[in-house]
Amino acid sequence: MNRNYLLYEEEWMGIFEKDKRAGGKIPVWLRVTIPTIASLVLFLIVIFAVHMPAVRDAMMSQRKASLKYMTQVVIGVLEHLRDQEKMGLLTREEARKKGIEIISLLRFGKEKKDYFWINDIDYKMVMHPYMPELEGKDLKKFADFKGKLLFNEMVDITKENGEGFVTYYWQWQDQSGKVAPKISYVRRFEPWGWVIGTGLYVEDLEADAEVRSKELIMLTLLVLGVIILLSAYTIIQSRRAGQQIQESETLFKGVFSHSRQFMGVLSSEGVLLMANKASLDFLGLDEENVKGKYFWETPWWNYSIEVQRRLKEIIQIGSLGGVGKGVFKHNVNGGKSIYVDFSVKPVTDSNGKVRFLIAEGHNITELKEAQEQIVISEAMFKGVFNQSLQFMGVVGLDGTLLEANKTSLDLKGVNAEDVVGKPFWEGPWWQSPASLRSVIKEDVRRAADGHVIRHEVKTVLPEGGVRYVDFSLKPTFGADKKILFLLAEGREITELRSVQDQLRVLNSDLEEKVQARTAELQNSIKRLENAQNQLIQSEKMAALGDLVAGVAHEINTPVGISVTSISYMEEKLKEIDAKIAKGELRKSDFDKFLSVAHEATKSSMLNLHRAAELIGNFKQVASDQASGQRRVINLGHYIDEILLSLRSKYKRTKHKINNSCPEELMINSYPGAFMQIFSNLIINSLIHGFEGIEVGNIDIGAEVDDDHVIIRYTDDGNGMTEADLGKIFEPFFTTKRGEGGTGLGMSIVYNLVTSRLGGTISCSSAKGEGTAFTILLPKEILVDT
């Protein structure tokens, strides 16, 4: 034994008397409380002064990056249209118009109200979806609500860098009466001299940041609550430890010697000075073999280097005046493991200097096993019985009733001692009818085998009547997967059964009434369908009548010219006959007659050919409409024939119809359907779209993509309201009800496209911005040329 050990051994025997004479010292719990509070204050400063302001900056950076990405998508669309322009597929005007149309419809954001606008580098607004009144205006001197020339700044920043961010005040989304600060990202599209812009409202960002801040505050408060609870627990434990140290000053010798726990006295450096009998007997050691050694080098700890390292750390904590703790697992003979809750506590003098360390170990193996049992007990009593209004009980595997809740006892007016400890099936709940007891007994047997039992139980009441109970019996398993007990539960469903019986009777009566009403509705629907078919046929015949009238009007002109030419030639022929009869015919007269005859014949032939062409077109179109047969047609030529047949409807107006279908587009389809579709669309534009408009334009075009033949019909007329647009294809919907409109025209178009042609049709329109129809037909109708 070294000299230091002998000095410690002589000193520690009188340490308690010295401490009693010493003055007071700072309590252990206070030494733990002060740094804990300081740590909490520092934590709050970091959260609220450093982290939360960074949240808004991070969100702003994220939103700006999102604006860049969304604008890049738009630039990609414009570059695609620019490529089509370069390849000659679109003119510059068509490409720009298509780009404006696509960008004006783009929306994003949580409420799908964030948008893009376009102005050019000459400070003119090209497109703004929410403020169309700005389109075409010079915005060089346009200022926001704070006087900032924002469009000048947008053009200048894109001129220098090609892109950039601009801050200003602007109308809040589509609410013209509200103004809010906004940050916009603008990027120049050089080929067309455009500046594409979009932005975010600072108010949106502030609202999101506030939500994030509130979430962070709630999380911080939750963490603080946990920390405070843990700190309080630590402080309480420290305070208790301080009390235990004081108590140990008087009881140490007796406790140390007779304690069944593992205890030892160490120097502040960790040298073992003394070990009690329980700790020595644990490994069958002699005290002289371990005294004077460093504690971590004794046989208790030499089975693991990691354990020795942890022990050194605990002893170091104790030597500094703290309480070191740890749970260690020891393997003993037979392969069994025990758990030891180990602690090192300092013994200090009046000056607070650590003089000795008290090492203590508790065997908590049984405690851990007991904790598992406590968890099971708590789950049983808290989860099953607390405040339950159901009939509940705990049944042993042999069928003995172990526990019954108050609701089940009150049901029969019995006490717990009357039923607990007896077979469950002999309880007062299962006595009437008598056969019910054997049913419950079999249920217990099956549940004890691991089955979950649930069925409806019917009992007879003493005063008459019956009670229905939804009964279940479930096995409850322990940690080793073995069944511990059975959980019985009953829920009275007498009123529910009564209601179900009443509903069953009502449903039976209702089914009969529904069948009768259904038959009436079917008859009404059949009559309505017949009426609708008749109206559709009338509409079709009316269209054919309009076609006949129009063609007759067109034929009248060339036939009239031909009759006039022939009549004039007949007069000249009579004059020649008279001169021949008189012998006065001169060569100059005959030459003049031949000239007139040539002109009259040529004029007559041209106009008669024109009439024949009109009649031929009319016959083909009328035949297609009447027969409904399928055949191969050139779509562009056939639309020209339809326009020729309808020419009388618009030739006295300044309206223009442009057919830009590809020359080589051949399809195998139903021409009559196309006649009806385009007749209704054109007449609809002339009557509704161009009402009050002197000069209107209709464009008809077609193209082919990977999956469809796409036919587009647009006019630049009055357009429609959103409410009318939603009803455009509904039967009998018309805005000309009092002026002879039937409301079937667009419904017929829809049915012909979807049913007859196997395609789809969609309509887009806005008040004052014209109307567009897009028809998608299956690509299979194409004919190779």
Secondary structure, 3 states (H helix, E strand, C coil): CCHHHHHHHHHHCCHHHHHHHCCCCCCHHHHHHHHHHHHHHHHHHHHHHHHHHHHHHHHHHHHHHHHHHHHHHHHHHHHHHHHHHHCCCCCHHHHHHHHHHHHHHCCECCCCCECEEEEECCCEEEECCCCHHHECCECCCCCCCCCCCHHHHHHHHHHHHCEEEEEEEEEECCEEEEEEEEEEEEEEEHHHCEEEEEEEEHHHHHHHHHHHHHHHHHHHHHHHHHHHHHHHHHHHHHHHHHHHHHHHHHHHHHHHHHCCCEEEEEECCCEEEEECHHHHHHHCCCHHHHCCCEHHHCCCCCCCHHHHHHHHHHHHHHHCCCCEEEEEEEECHHHCEEEEEEEEEEEECCCCCEEEEEEEEEECHHHHHHHHHHHHHHHHHHHHHCCCCCEEEEECCCCEEEEECHHHHHHHCCCHHHHCCCEHHHCHHHCCCCCHHHHHHHHHHHHHCCCCEEEEEEEECCCCCEEEEEEEEEEEECCCCCEEEEEEEEEECHHHHHHHHHHHHHHHHHHHHHHHHHHHHHHHHHHHHHHHHHHHHHHHHHHHHHHHHHHHHHHHHHHHHHHHHHHHHHHHHHHHHHHHHHCCCCHHHHHHHHHHHHHHHHHHHHHHHHHHHHHHHHHHHHHHHHHCCCEEEEHHHHHHHHHHHCHHHCCCCCCEEEECCCCCCEEEECHHHHHHHHHHHHHHHHHHHCCCCCCCEEEEEEEECCCEEEEEEEECCCCCCHHHHHCCCCCCCCCCHHHCCCCCHHHHHHHHHHHHCCCEEEEEECCCCCEEEEEEEEHHHECCC
